[in-house]
Amino acid sequence: MSASPGTSPGISPAPEPPPPAEPAARTPEPDRTPEEDRALQRLARAIAPASLGALGLEIPWQQRLSTKLFAMIGAVALATVGLFFLAEIAVQRHLLGQVVQESDLLSQTVRNALHRAMLQDRRGDAYLIMQDVARQGGIERVRMMDANGRVTFSTVPEEVGRMVDRDAEACSGCHAAGQPLRKLELEDRSRVFRAGDHRVLGIMTPVYNEASCSTGACHAHPATKEVLGVIDLDVSLARLDAQTYTFRWRTLAAAALASGLLGLFAWLFTRHHLMRPVAALVQATRRVAREQLELEVPVTWSGELGLLAASFNDMTRSLRSARRDLDALMSSLEQQVQERTAALRAAQDQLVRSEKLSSLGKLSASIAHEINNPLAGILTFAKLIVRTLDQGVPDDATRKTLVKHLLLVQRETERCSAIVRNLLDFARERPLTLKDVDLDAVVEEGLQLLSNQINIQNVTLEKRLVPLPPVEGDFGQLRQACVNVIMNACEAMARGGKLTVESSASASAGGGWVEIAFTDTGPGIPPDHLSKIFDPFFTTKERGTGLGLSVVYGIVERHHGKIEIQSEVGKGTRIAIRLPPRGAAA
């Protein structure tokens, strides 16, 4: 079957180089067809990098470069805050250690002062010393307990005389094994506990029974007693905690401020030096994909983005050059296709004419024989009429006989005229004219043209024609197709046979088909020849052009129909022509 721009920010049109000079005789290039546009787009995709095709799509926010950059900055900021907190914990531990050391020194100073006062039997001075120490800032309580756990002195008067539970936190370090220890490390003598809304550091300093104590006149401590008592010094950590709290939040605020400034700087830097250039390149790529190949991006960036912009401009220049070459090629190809199509159409017309002349030659013998019989009758009766008239004026009976003879001559003459008219109509060259055609009438006329050949070759004709809906076609070409098929069937039955011609119609959602089928009882066609039966110049006969069925195939295709062939060697061949009825989809 025959088949019959805006401008974006940051992007400026590049000056197009002048096209090469063309010969004056060249015709203007026609508008591109959709097929040519698709070919140009495929060429653009082939020249452009494969990744540019994906830039026409919206990138999910999870995959955007800015998201990844901010995620990295956020991770760095979190790591920085974490390091700040680790540093704050280390500083807090260091400060607490210093407080413990200073508190221990103060506790030992109190113990030494008490030792001297007790040696001089000045118990009141010892108590005054502990009260003076308790008045210092940060000291919450100073108390002294004997070896049995009884509070002998405390800056909290109501505690004096009470017994301290050995299982309490203050005593568990010394009495964990049931007996007081001789020596304890500082970390074992210190403890931190809460008192109300703040923390308190407690330092336990043992008062050992030294030689001067056991021999003094004012004491009755035996030398075997190692520990005389304990000084318990409680130091408030409220100030330290307040400083730590302030340091912590200042650290957090500094880290947050640093992270915010870093993020703002990164956002500004990314927006100005990365996202804007990339957005300009993406927009330019989308416009190039819409065939706006004259665009170029200004190379105002340095580094990799500048190199990318320059490469993009090189790509668009290559695409413009390829487009010019493609336009020239498509114009040349179109001209060649038109020339080849015209040549093929002329060859096809010549092929049809050749086959028609071949068919006309085959018809001549049978038509000459068919015309010979009525001409012989005409000649005989003409001689009889002349002989009768030569005998004189005829009587009434003779006149009736002459009239009978003249009517017979008239009938036979009209028969010859019809035969010649059909032959001339078959041979006449006519342009393709589409109109409503009755296929049964086409078949009847074809059979009439070949009736003498059918009789001469002793072929029995059986017609099974039914009324058919009209088809849109050319009566002459469809008649030629039927004549070629009938003639081919008769030639296949050189020794006689049976030709069955039947018509039928089928309805379907698409409109259905109208079918004419020709079945002969000839020798059939070998299976390896069936695929070539419609090829031009293919024939298995000793004489013949091999164009008959090829012309039939072309006529049926031009009428948007189908031709089917079924054959069995030794039994015969069936050729069916199917055409869409008028108004049906082809």
Secondary structure, DSSP 8 states (H G I E B T S, - for coil): --------TT-EE----------TT--------HHHHHHHHHHHHHHS-GGGGGGGS---GGG-HHHHHHHHHHHHHHHHHHHHHHHHHHHHHHHHHHHHHHHHHHHHHHHHHHHHHHHTT-HHHHHHHHHHHHHSTTEEEEEEEETTSBEEEESSGGGTT-B--TTSHHHHHHHTTSS--S---HHHHEEEEEETTEEEEEEEEEEE--HHHHH-TT----TT--EEEEEEEEEE-HHHHHHHHHHHHHHHHHHHHHHHHHHHHHHHHHIIIIIHHHHHHHHHHHHHHTT-TTEE------HHHHHHHHHHHHHHHHHHHHHHHHHHHHHHHHHHHHHHHHHHHHHHHHHHHHHHHHHHHHHHHHHHHHHHHHHHHHHHHHHHHHHHHHT-S--HHHHHHHHHHHHHHHHHHHHHHHHHHHHHHHH-------EEE-HHHHHHHHHHHTHHHHHHTTEEEEEE------EEE-HHHHHHHHHHHHHHHHHHTTT-EEEEEEEEEE--TT--EEEEEEEE-S----HHHHTTTTSTT---SSS--S-HHHHHHHHHHHTT-EEEEEEETTTEEEEEEEE-BTTS--
